[in-house]
Amino acid sequence: MKIINPATEEVITTIPDDTKESIRQKFKLLTEGQRVWASVSLPERIAAIEKFWSLLDTEKDVLAETLTKEMGKPLQQSYNELNGARNRIRYFIDHSEKHLAEEWITEEGGTKEKIVFDPLGVIANISAWNYPYLVGVNVFIPALIGGNAVFYKPSEYTSLTGTHILELLHKAGIPSDCFQLAIGKKEVGELLLDLPLDGYFFTGSYKTGKYIAEKVASKLVPCQLELGGKDPMYVMEDVEVAKAAADALEGVVYNNGQSCCAVERIYVHQKIYDAFVQSYVEQCSKLTLGDPLTKGTDIGPLARPEQREFLLSQISDAIFKGAAVLHGGNLPEKKGYFLEPTVLVNVDHTMDVMMEESFGPVVGIQKVASDKEAIELMKDTKYGLTAAVYSKDFDRAEKVMKAMNTGSVYWNCCDRVSASLPWSGRKASGLGSTLSYQGIRAFVQPKAYHLRG
């Protein structure tokens, strides 16, 4: 498999794909190793994870550069991702013992009762390329702490990062028979779906997530899906316009727009619409697009060439239906999978750019006359990941947030994930939760003890 730098279109290296036989051998190894790992005390398992947490900082320069070269995000954002991953790991280190400890329910009387949490077994972690550290540690860290073995499939677009993760976990003390990689494209993922695994945890597109859920349904094992979104932001007329526009812009273009919780559509109250659009475009025009390894670059290339074509088709569809491009929309005359950050106005919900996930630095900004209209438009989606409201009036903003059928809502912030809060989607945005204590317990199963002495 060729690993290609999306900024230069040059081949970084080639690595061998797994085969049906190598996957079978790794699964056997994990099955045997998991039994031993589950017998290791919880404090010892956590201690190994703490060593991994330290190694991510020690090796951060190599890790960040590798991530930028194979995925395209600006180098500082690769460092930011590593820091964010360490913050999440720290949460799991500090809180897992509390939430995995046995719980005595009844300690008096003739029958005593308690709950004990057992590992699921050997689980598949089919991960994503846009935030391989962040979405990865959501799964494999609590899974390992809980006593599971992990068959980790990194995206083919971040396989070198996956290899770094493997090496550092083993160096930290996670046994090699408790964490293994499945390297390859779709065909290798299919091999994991055919195995008798004890759980499937996927991060990626709705289409692939739905396929995985259907394929493994007959196994009756946990299947968690962290899928996409078409996340809205509503800007009320009482805001500080420049600040709200700056936040919206960062929410749209951070990580080259390739975030499941990126701001993908903006609704602005008509009283400040023109001022907001002007401020957004002015700030957007100051962004630097270029080599992601160069300091000061704000926008790097998209990770995949086909995503650029998809975004161009969304822009063309919007223009055909009456939208206007106020900034961007073009391909720079340079090598790499670059696309200018794009601002569309005169948009509506007949346009793909307002209805289908974009996953790039492209956004439509639509005028609304009231909170009621904003709510109706924000809810007009098959997705349910996040929704943001900007206003000085919390009570008014809260009414909008309560109306949202999403896993997360934001007041005067956006595109944010916290380790202490559950990360979950509704409808086409996924099943189950990672992070928080719910994300710790997602990788164990309760066993009820009824005890009579």
Residue pairs with C-beta under 8 A, 6 or more apart in sequence:
1 14
1 15
1 16
1 17
1 156
1 159
1 183
1 184
1 185
2 11
2 14
3 11
3 12
3 13
3 14
3 15
3 70
3 159
3 160
4 10
4 11
4 12
4 70
5 11
5 12
5 69
5 70
5 72
6 70
6 71
6 72
6 300
6 301
6 302
6 303
6 304
6 305
6 336
6 337
7 69
7 72
7 291
7 292
7 293
7 300
7 301
7 335
7 336
7 337
7 338
8 335
8 336
9 335
9 336
9 337
12 69
12 70
12 160
13 160
15 159
15 160
15 163
15 183
16 183
17 183
17 184
17 185
17 187
17 188
18 26
18 181
18 182
18 183
18 184
18 188
18 191
20 191
23 182
23 188
23 191
23 192
23 195
26 151
26 180
26 182
27 122
27 151
27 195
27 197
29 176
29 177
29 180
30 122
30 149
30 150
30 151
30 177
30 178
30 180
31 121
31 122
31 149
32 177
33 149
33 175
33 176
33 177
33 178
34 119
34 121
34 122
34 147
34 148
34 149
34 177
34 178
36 175
36 177
37 45
37 144
37 147
37 148
37 149
37 175
37 177
37 178
38 118
38 119
38 147
38 148
40 147
42 96
42 97
42 100
42 145
42 147
43 97
45 144
45 145
45 147
46 93
46 96
46 97
46 145
47 173
48 144
48 172
48 173
48 174
49 89
49 92
49 93
49 141
49 144
49 145
49 172
49 174
50 93
51 171
51 172
51 173
52 89
52 168
52 169
52 172
52 174
53 86
53 89
53 90
53 93
54 172
55 168
55 171
55 172
56 63
56 82
56 85
56 86
56 89
56 133
56 168
57 82
57 86
59 164
59 168
60 79
60 82
62 164
63 78
63 82
63 133
63 161
63 164
64 75
64 78
64 79
64 81
64 82
65 75
65 78
65 293
66 160
66 161
66 164
67 73
67 78
67 81
67 132
67 133
67 158
67 161
68 74
68 75
68 78
68 292
68 293
68 300
69 160
69 293
70 157
70 158
70 159
70 160
70 161
71 129
71 130
71 132
71 157
71 158
71 161
71 303
72 256
72 292
72 300
72 301
72 302
72 303
72 336
72 337
73 81
73 255
73 256
73 258
73 292
73 300
74 292
74 297
74 298
74 299
74 300
75 292
75 293
75 294
75 295
75 297
76 295
77 254
77 255
81 131
81 133
81 134
82 133
84 133
84 134
84 417
85 133
85 134
85 136
85 137
87 419
88 134
88 137
88 138
88 141
88 419
88 435
89 137
89 141
90 419
91 419
91 420
91 435
92 137
92 141
92 142
92 145
92 419
92 440
95 437
95 440
96 142
96 145
96 146
96 440
98 437
99 437
99 440
99 441
100 117
100 145
100 146
100 440
100 441
100 444
102 114
102 115
102 116
102 117
103 114
103 115
104 112
104 113
104 114
105 113
105 114
105 115
106 112
106 113
110 452
111 450
111 451
111 452
112 449
112 451
112 452
112 453
113 448
113 449
113 450
113 451
114 448
114 449
114 451
115 446
115 447
115 448
115 449
116 446
116 447
116 449
117 146
117 441
117 444
117 445
117 446
117 447
118 147
118 444
118 445
118 446
118 447
119 146
119 147
119 148
119 443
119 444
119 445
120 143
120 146
120 148
120 198
120 199
120 221
120 222
120 443
120 444
120 445
121 148
121 149
121 197
121 198
121 199
122 148
122 149
122 150
122 151
122 197
122 198
123 139
123 143
123 148
123 149
123 150
123 151
123 197
123 198
123 199
123 200
123 201
123 222
123 443
124 150
124 151
124 153
124 182
124 192
124 193
124 195
124 197
124 199
124 200
124 201
125 136
125 139
125 140
125 143
125 150
125 151
125 152
125 153
125 201
126 153
126 189
126 192
126 200
126 201
126 202
126 203
126 204
126 212
127 135
127 136
127 139
127 152
127 153
127 154
127 155
127 162
127 203
128 135
128 155
128 203
128 204
129 154
129 155
129 156
129 157
129 158
129 303
130 255
130 258
130 259
130 260
130 303
130 359
131 255
131 259
132 154
132 155
132 158
132 161
132 162
132 165
133 161
133 165
134 417
135 203
135 226
136 152
136 154
136 165
138 203
138 226
138 423
138 434
138 435
138 439
139 150
139 201
139 203
139 434
139 443
140 150
140 152
140 165
140 169
140 179
142 434
142 439
142 440
142 442
142 443
143 150
143 201
143 443
144 150
144 169
144 174
144 178
144 179
145 440
145 443
146 440
146 443
146 444
147 444
148 198
148 199
148 443
149 177
149 178
149 179
149 180
150 178
150 179
150 180
151 180
151 182
151 192
151 195
151 197
152 162
152 165
152 166
152 179
152 180
152 181
152 182
153 162
153 181
153 182
153 183
153 184
153 188
153 189
153 192
154 161
154 162
154 163
154 165
154 181
154 183
155 162
156 184
156 185
157 303
157 304
159 183
162 181
162 183
163 181
166 179
166 180
166 181
169 179
170 176
170 179
182 188
182 189
182 191
182 192
192 200
193 200
193 212
193 215
193 216
196 219
197 219
197 221
198 221
198 222
199 221
199 222
199 223
199 224
199 443
200 212
200 216
200 221
200 222
200 223
200 224
201 222
201 223
201 224
201 226
201 434
201 442
202 208
202 209
202 212
202 223
202 224
202 225
202 226
203 226
203 227
203 260
204 226
204 227
204 228
205 227
205 228
205 357
206 227
206 228
206 357
206 383
206 428
206 429
209 225
209 227
209 430
212 223
212 225
213 223
213 225
213 431
216 223
217 223
222 432
222 442
223 431
223 432
224 430
224 431
224 432
224 433
224 434
224 442
225 425
225 430
225 431
225 432
226 260
226 423
226 425
226 430
226 432
226 434
227 260
227 385
227 425
227 428
227 429
227 430
228 260
228 357
228 359
228 383
228 385
228 428
228 429
229 260
229 261
229 262
229 264
229 357
229 383
229 384
229 385
229 386
229 425
229 429
230 264
230 265
230 354
230 355
230 356
230 357
230 358
230 381
230 382
230 383
231 261
231 262
231 263
231 264
231 265
231 383
231 385
231 386
231 387
231 388
231 406
231 414
231 415
232 263
232 264
232 265
232 266
232 267
232 377
232 378
232 381
232 387
232 388
233 248
233 251
233 263
233 265
233 266
233 267
233 387
233 388
233 389
233 390
233 414
234 266
234 267
234 268
234 368
234 371
234 374
234 375
234 378
234 387
234 388
234 389
234 390
234 400
235 244
235 248
235 266
235 267
235 268
235 269
235 272
235 276
235 390
235 391
236 269
236 371
236 389
236 390
236 391
236 392
236 393
236 396
236 397
237 269
237 270
237 271
237 272
238 391
238 392
238 393
239 272
239 390
239 391
239 392
241 272
241 275
241 276
241 279
242 279
242 283
244 276
244 390
245 276
245 279
245 280
245 283
246 279
246 283
247 390
247 412
247 413
247 414
248 263
248 266
248 280
248 363
248 414
249 280
249 283
249 284
249 287
250 415
251 262
251 263
251 388
251 414
251 415
252 262
252 263
252 264
252 266
252 341
252 361
252 362
252 363
253 284
253 287
253 298
253 299
253 341
253 361
254 262
254 415
255 262
256 299
256 300
256 301
256 302
256 303
256 360
256 361
257 341
257 358
257 359
257 360
257 361
257 362
258 302
258 303
258 307
258 359
258 360
259 415
260 385
260 429
261 385
261 386
261 408
261 414
261 415
261 416
261 417
262 359
262 415
263 363
263 388
263 414
263 415
264 357
264 358
264 363
265 353
265 354
265 363
265 364
265 366
266 280
266 363
266 364
266 365
266 366
267 365
267 366
267 367
267 368
267 374
267 377
267 378
268 276
268 277
268 365
268 366
268 367
268 368
269 367
269 368
269 369
269 370
269 374
270 367
270 368
270 369
273 365
273 367
276 365
277 326
277 343
277 345
277 365
280 343
280 365
281 326
281 327
281 343
284 327
284 328
284 341
284 343
285 327
287 298
287 299
287 341
288 296
288 297
288 298
288 299
289 297
289 298
289 299
289 300
289 332
289 338
289 340
289 341
290 297
290 299
290 300
291 297
291 300
292 300
292 301
299 338
299 341
299 361
300 338
301 336
301 337
301 338
302 308
302 311
302 337
302 338
302 339
302 360
303 337
304 337
305 337
307 337
307 359
307 360
308 331
308 337
308 338
308 339
308 360
310 360
311 339
311 342
311 358
311 359
311 360
311 362
312 331
312 339
313 352
314 351
314 352
314 353
314 356
314 358
314 362
315 325
315 329
315 342
315 344
315 353
315 362
317 351
317 352
317 353
318 344
318 347
318 351
318 352
318 353
318 354
318 364
319 325
321 348
321 350
321 351
322 346
322 348
323 344
323 345
323 346
323 347
323 351
323 353
323 364
324 344
324 345
324 346
325 342
325 343
325 344
326 343
326 344
326 345
327 340
327 341
327 342
327 343
328 339
328 340
328 341
328 342
328 343
328 361
328 362
329 340
329 342
329 344
330 339
330 340
331 338
331 339
331 340
332 338
332 339
332 340
339 360
339 361
339 362
340 361
341 361
341 362
342 361
342 362
342 363
343 363
343 365
344 353
344 362
344 363
344 364
344 365
345 364
345 365
345 366
347 353
347 354
347 364
347 365
347 366
348 354
348 366
349 355
349 377
349 380
351 364
353 362
353 363
353 364
354 364
354 366
355 380
355 381
357 383
366 377
368 374
368 377
371 396
371 399
371 400
374 400
375 400
375 403
378 387
378 400
378 403
378 404
379 403
379 404
379 405
382 427
382 428
383 425
383 427
383 428
383 429
384 404
384 405
384 406
384 407
384 425
384 426
384 427
384 428
384 429
385 406
385 407
385 408
385 425
385 426
385 429
385 430
386 406
386 407
386 408
386 409
386 410
386 414
386 415
387 400
387 401
387 404
387 406
387 408
387 409
387 410
388 409
388 410
388 411
388 413
388 414
389 397
389 400
389 401
389 409
389 410
389 411
389 412
390 397
390 411
390 412
391 397
391 411
391 412
394 411
397 411
397 412
398 411
401 409
401 410
401 411
405 426
405 427
406 425
406 426
406 429
407 422
407 423
407 424
407 425
407 426
407 429
407 430
407 433
408 421
408 423
408 424
410 416
417 423
417 435
418 435
419 435
419 436
420 435
420 436
421 435
421 436
422 433
422 434
422 435
422 436
422 438
422 439
423 433
423 434
423 435
423 436
423 439
424 430
424 432
424 433
424 434
425 431
432 442
433 439
433 442
434 442
